[in-house]
Amino acid sequence: MSELFASLSRLLSPYYTDLSIMLMATILVVYGDVINKHLKRILSPYHFVIRVSLFVLLCAFGYGALTLFGAPFLHHIIAYLPWQYQGAGFVAAFLAIGILAERRRYI
C-alpha cells in the first residue's frame, strides 16, 4: 500500500504547484458565496457606486490575491505530509472539497 502511495506521489509531484492552485480555486468556488454574502451585508448601507466599486475590487484583486497567496500556503500544508503520502493528500483534499460541495448542495 505504501508503494501505491509513493507511485501516486511520484506521478503527481511535478504538478504540485498546479494542484495547489486548482485546490485553492475550488475552495473559492465552493465558499465564494459566503464571502460575497458577508461583503454584501457590510456594504449595504453605502451608496451604489461605492458598493459596486468595492465588489469589483474584491472580485478582481481579492480573489486573485487569495488564489496567489493561498495556493502556496496549501502546498506548504501538504508538504508537512511524508513524501510518499503527499500525492494521496492532494487527492484526499479534492475529495474532501467535493464532499463539502455536496453538503452545500453545489453538486
N, C-alpha and C positions, 0 to 999 in steps of 0.2 A: 504494500500500500504506500509505503514511504517512497518507493521508486516511482510510482504513478504520480504522486505529488511533485516529485523532483523533475520528472519529464514535463509535466504541465508548466512548472516554473521556468524550465529551460526554453520551452516553446513560447511562453508569453513575455519573458524578460526583456527582449528588445522593444516591447510595446508598453512597458510600464508607465511611461510618461503619457502616452496617448490614452491608456486605460484610466489614468488618474483624471485627465481632462474629461473623458467620457463619463466617468462616475460623478464628478462634480456637476457637470451639465445635467445629468439625470436627476441628481438631488435637487437642483434648482428648478427643474421642470415639475417635479412632484410637489415641492414645497414653495414654489414661487408665488402661488396664490395667497399663502399665509403672509408672506412679506408684503404683497400688494395690499392685502386687507388691512394690515397694521398701518401702512403708509396712508391709505385712504382715510382711516379714522383720524390720524394725526393731522392730515392736510385739509380735512373737510371744512374747518372754519375760515380758510383763506380764500382769496379771490381766485377765480377760474384760471387766470394767466399764471399765477404762482403755482397752482396745483398741477397744471399741465406741464409747466417747465420743470418742476421737481420730479414729476413722474417720468418725463423723457430722460432727465439726468440719471434717475435710478436705473431705468432700463438700459440706457446706453453705457453708462460708466459703472454703476453699482453692480449690476450682474456680470459685466465684463471683469471688474476687479475681483469679485467673488470667485469667478472662474479662474482667473490668472493666479490669484494668491491661494485659493482653496485647493487647487489641484496639487501643487507641490506639498501642501500640508497632508492631503490624503496619501500621497506617495510616501511621505515621511512616516505616517502611521503604519502603512503596510510594511515598510522597511523594518519595523520592530519585530515582525514575524521572522522565524528562522527561514533561511533562503529557500529551502525545499517546499515551504508552505506559502510563499508569497503569491504564487500563481493561483492557488486554491483560495487565498484570501481575497483576491480580486473577484474571482467567480462567486464566492460567498457574499461579498459586498453587493454585487449586482443582483444576486438572488434576494438578498435582504431588502434592497430598494424595490425590487419587483413585488415582494410581499407587502411592503408598506404602501406601495401604489395601489395594490389590490384592496387593501383595507380602507384606503381613502376613496375607493370607487373610481379610480382612474383607468382601470383595465376592465 
